[in-house]
Amino acid sequence: MPQNIVLIFSKVPIPGLVKTRLTQNTCLSENDAALIAEAMLKDTLSLSSKSQADQIYIGYIPQNQQSALKNIVENIRKDGNLNKSVKYILQEGANFDERFGSVVKSALKIGPSNLIVLGSDLPYLDPKLLNKTFESLSSKNTKKKVVIGPANGGGIYLVGINQEFDYRWFTEYQLFRGGVEIIQFSSFCKTKGIDLTLLPAFGDIDLEEDLVSLIAYIEALSVSKAYSGFFYPNYTAKIINELGLYIKDIKDKTRNRKIGKK
């Protein structure tokens, strides 16, 4: 029975289904966005494999695309960047909370002591943060614990829970749909008497400005002799290079940068 599980909550990277906001008023096509999403998923699997997780799960939709997802996983394994077992759980439900709760329910049935759920759009997340989450969940100070990683706009890029957490709480307390997620989780933990631990804030990749930041991070990481708090996203860096993406300089508008394509 695995003690620590990482559950990646993701759509299968199909053009028109994933990262559609990256294509709004940008030079990116739906196919470009899907290729970026696939690369980020590969990096998320790779970094999860380098953590203290005993097993990796992918909670996915749509149902008819599991074979495509398995091909992606096997390609990473052939590259030597995935050395842990990967299992697949179909997301079920009418809204985000229900779908999220459904995969958590299935994962907890396996009986892990600790479960980390994260998205597939933070390809530079340091595996040490996953290890820190597992350690926080395993501490003996109290049985009731939740760890969250704050993201852009009050969102969350990671949730860490243990067997004391009831998957039905996601829907009951509308933890992802009732407002600003960080505030929702904070209020929930206070109500339930749950110890809440916050990780460092990171920006997941949803909008053009997020992709601008990602390209800048990758450029800095590629020339840095040493860095901490980051994982180098090889697959994402490669696809950005292959697509010819770069940051366009807009004169006298330092906070309005755009993505260009060679």
C-alpha positions as CSV (number, residue, x, y, z in Angstrom):
1,M,0.0,0.0,0.0
2,P,1.6,3.4,-1.0
3,Q,2.1,5.9,1.7
4,N,2.5,9.0,-0.4
5,I,0.5,9.6,-3.6
6,V,0.8,12.5,-6.1
7,L,-2.5,13.0,-8.0
8,I,-2.2,15.1,-11.1
9,F,-5.6,16.7,-12.0
10,S,-5.6,17.3,-15.7
11,K,-7.3,17.4,-19.0
12,V,-5.8,15.3,-21.8
13,P,-4.0,17.8,-24.0
14,I,-6.2,18.0,-27.0
15,P,-6.5,21.1,-29.3
16,G,-9.5,23.2,-28.4
17,L,-9.9,21.5,-25.0
18,V,-6.9,22.8,-23.0
19,K,-5.4,26.2,-22.3
20,T,-7.9,28.0,-24.5
21,R,-7.2,31.3,-22.8
22,L,-3.7,31.2,-24.1
23,T,-5.1,31.6,-27.6
24,Q,-7.3,34.6,-26.9
25,N,-5.9,37.7,-28.6
26,T,-2.5,36.0,-29.0
27,C,-0.4,34.5,-31.9
28,L,-0.9,31.0,-30.5
29,S,-3.2,28.5,-32.2
30,E,-5.2,25.8,-30.5
31,N,-2.6,23.3,-31.6
32,D,0.2,25.4,-30.1
33,A,-1.7,25.6,-26.8
34,A,-2.2,21.8,-26.8
35,L,1.5,21.2,-27.4
36,I,2.4,23.5,-24.5
37,A,-0.1,21.8,-22.3
38,E,1.3,18.4,-23.2
39,A,4.9,19.5,-22.5
40,M,3.8,20.9,-19.1
41,L,2.0,17.7,-18.2
42,K,5.2,15.8,-19.1
43,D,7.3,18.1,-16.8
44,T,4.7,17.7,-14.0
45,L,5.0,13.9,-14.3
46,S,8.8,14.2,-14.4
47,L,9.1,16.4,-11.3
48,S,6.5,14.3,-9.4
49,S,8.6,11.2,-10.2
50,K,11.6,13.0,-8.5
51,S,9.6,13.5,-5.3
52,Q,9.1,11.1,-2.3
53,A,5.8,9.9,-3.9
54,D,5.4,6.2,-3.9
55,Q,2.9,6.3,-6.8
56,I,1.5,8.8,-9.3
57,Y,-2.1,9.0,-10.4
58,I,-3.6,11.1,-13.2
59,G,-7.2,12.3,-12.7
60,Y,-8.2,12.9,-16.3
61,I,-11.0,13.9,-18.8
62,P,-12.3,13.2,-21.4
63,Q,-13.1,9.5,-21.0
64,N,-12.3,8.4,-24.6
65,Q,-8.7,9.8,-24.5
66,Q,-7.0,7.5,-22.0
67,S,-5.0,5.8,-24.7
68,A,-3.6,9.2,-25.8
69,L,-2.7,9.9,-22.2
70,K,-1.0,6.5,-21.8
71,N,1.1,7.3,-24.9
72,I,2.3,10.5,-23.3
73,V,3.3,8.7,-20.1
74,E,5.1,5.9,-22.0
75,N,7.1,8.5,-24.0
76,I,8.3,10.1,-20.8
77,R,9.3,6.7,-19.4
78,K,11.2,5.9,-22.5
79,D,13.1,9.2,-22.1
80,G,14.2,8.0,-18.6
81,N,12.3,10.8,-16.9
82,L,9.7,8.7,-15.1
83,N,10.5,5.9,-12.8
84,K,7.3,5.4,-10.8
85,S,4.0,3.6,-11.4
86,V,1.3,5.7,-13.0
87,K,-2.4,4.9,-12.7
88,Y,-5.4,6.6,-14.2
89,I,-8.7,7.9,-12.7
90,L,-11.5,9.3,-14.7
91,Q,-12.9,12.6,-13.4
92,E,-16.7,12.3,-12.8
93,G,-19.2,15.0,-11.9
94,A,-21.2,17.9,-13.1
95,N,-18.8,20.7,-11.9
96,F,-15.2,21.2,-10.8
97,D,-15.8,20.4,-7.1
98,E,-17.6,17.1,-8.0
99,R,-14.9,16.1,-10.5
100,F,-12.1,17.0,-8.1
101,G,-13.8,15.2,-5.2
102,S,-14.4,12.1,-7.4
103,V,-10.7,11.6,-8.1
104,V,-9.7,12.3,-4.5
105,K,-12.3,9.7,-3.4
106,S,-10.8,7.1,-5.8
107,A,-7.2,7.9,-4.7
108,L,-8.0,7.7,-1.0
109,K,-9.6,4.3,-1.5
110,I,-6.1,3.0,-2.2
111,G,-5.3,3.8,1.4
112,P,-2.4,6.3,1.2
113,S,-1.4,8.1,4.4
114,N,-0.9,11.3,2.4
115,L,-2.3,12.7,-0.9
116,I,-1.1,15.7,-2.9
117,V,-3.3,16.9,-5.7
118,L,-1.8,19.4,-8.2
119,G,-2.5,20.7,-11.6
120,S,-0.4,20.1,-14.7
121,D,0.4,23.7,-15.5
122,L,3.2,24.5,-13.1
123,P,6.1,22.8,-14.9
124,Y,8.9,24.5,-12.9
125,L,7.6,23.4,-9.4
126,D,10.4,22.2,-7.2
127,P,9.9,18.5,-6.2
128,K,11.3,19.5,-2.7
129,L,7.9,21.4,-2.2
130,L,6.1,18.1,-2.7
131,N,8.4,16.4,-0.2
132,K,7.8,19.3,2.2
133,T,4.1,18.8,1.8
134,F,4.4,15.0,2.6
135,E,6.4,15.9,5.7
136,S,3.8,18.4,6.9
137,L,1.0,15.9,6.4
138,S,3.0,13.3,8.3
139,S,3.8,15.4,11.3
140,K,2.4,14.2,14.6
141,N,1.2,17.4,16.1
142,T,-2.4,16.8,14.9
143,K,-4.2,14.4,12.6
144,K,-6.3,17.1,10.9
145,K,-4.1,18.8,8.3
146,V,-4.4,20.6,5.0
147,V,-1.5,22.0,2.9
148,I,-2.2,24.5,0.1
149,G,-0.1,26.2,-2.5
150,P,-1.4,29.7,-3.4
151,A,-1.5,30.6,-7.0
152,N,-2.5,33.7,-9.1
153,G,-5.6,35.6,-8.4
154,G,-6.3,33.8,-5.1
155,G,-6.3,30.4,-6.7
156,I,-4.5,27.2,-5.6
157,Y,-2.0,25.1,-7.5
158,L,-1.7,22.3,-4.9
159,V,-3.7,20.7,-2.1
160,G,-2.3,18.2,0.4
161,I,-4.6,16.1,2.5
162,N,-4.6,12.9,4.5
163,Q,-7.1,10.2,5.4
164,E,-8.8,12.5,7.9
165,F,-10.1,14.5,4.9
166,D,-13.6,13.7,3.6
167,Y,-13.7,14.0,-0.2
168,R,-17.3,15.2,0.1
169,W,-16.1,18.5,1.7
170,F,-15.1,19.8,-1.7
171,T,-18.7,19.9,-2.8
172,E,-20.3,20.6,0.6
173,Y,-18.1,23.6,1.2
174,Q,-17.7,24.6,-2.4
175,L,-14.0,24.9,-1.9
176,F,-13.3,25.7,-5.5
177,R,-16.5,27.3,-6.6
178,G,-17.6,29.4,-3.6
179,G,-15.3,32.4,-4.2
180,V,-11.6,33.0,-3.9
181,E,-10.1,29.5,-3.3
182,I,-7.5,30.5,-0.7
183,I,-10.1,32.3,1.4
184,Q,-12.5,29.3,0.9
185,F,-9.9,26.9,2.2
186,S,-8.9,29.2,5.0
187,S,-12.4,29.6,6.3
188,F,-13.1,25.9,5.9
189,C,-10.0,24.9,7.9
190,K,-10.9,27.4,10.7
191,T,-14.5,26.0,10.8
192,K,-13.3,22.4,10.9
193,G,-10.4,23.0,13.3
194,I,-7.8,21.8,10.7
195,D,-4.2,22.8,10.8
196,L,-3.5,24.8,7.6
197,T,0.0,25.0,6.1
198,L,0.9,27.4,3.2
199,L,3.5,26.7,0.7
200,P,5.3,29.5,-1.3
201,A,3.1,31.2,-3.9
202,F,3.6,30.3,-7.6
203,G,1.9,31.3,-10.8
204,D,0.3,28.6,-12.9
205,I,0.1,29.0,-16.7
206,D,-3.4,30.1,-17.8
207,L,-3.0,33.5,-19.5
208,E,-0.6,35.1,-22.0
209,E,1.1,37.1,-19.2
210,D,1.7,33.8,-17.3
211,L,3.4,32.4,-20.4
212,V,5.6,35.5,-20.6
213,S,6.7,34.8,-17.1
214,L,7.4,31.2,-17.8
215,I,9.6,32.0,-20.9
216,A,11.5,34.5,-18.7
217,Y,12.0,31.9,-16.0
218,I,13.2,29.3,-18.4
219,E,15.7,31.7,-20.0
220,A,17.1,32.6,-16.5
221,L,17.3,29.0,-15.4
222,S,19.1,28.0,-18.6
223,V,22.0,30.4,-17.8
224,S,22.0,30.1,-14.0
225,K,24.8,28.0,-12.6
226,A,22.8,27.3,-9.5
227,Y,19.2,27.9,-8.4
228,S,16.8,26.9,-5.7
229,G,13.0,26.7,-5.5
230,F,12.7,25.7,-9.2
231,F,12.7,22.6,-11.4
232,Y,14.0,23.0,-14.9
233,P,11.1,22.1,-17.2
234,N,12.9,20.4,-20.1
235,Y,9.9,19.4,-22.1
236,T,8.3,22.9,-21.8
237,A,11.5,24.6,-22.7
238,K,11.9,22.4,-25.8
239,I,8.4,23.0,-27.1
240,I,8.7,26.8,-26.6
241,N,11.9,26.7,-28.6
242,E,10.4,24.5,-31.3
243,L,7.3,26.8,-31.7
244,G,9.7,29.8,-31.9
245,L,8.0,31.7,-29.0
246,Y,9.6,34.8,-27.5
247,I,8.7,37.8,-25.5
248,K,7.9,40.8,-27.6
249,D,9.2,44.1,-26.4
250,I,6.6,46.9,-26.5
251,K,8.2,50.3,-26.3
252,D,7.3,52.3,-23.1
253,K,5.0,49.5,-21.9
254,T,7.0,47.5,-19.5
255,R,3.9,45.8,-18.0
256,N,2.2,44.9,-21.2
257,R,4.5,42.3,-22.7
258,K,3.2,40.0,-25.4
259,I,4.2,36.6,-26.9
260,G,5.7,36.6,-30.4
261,K,6.3,33.7,-32.7
262,K,9.2,33.5,-35.2
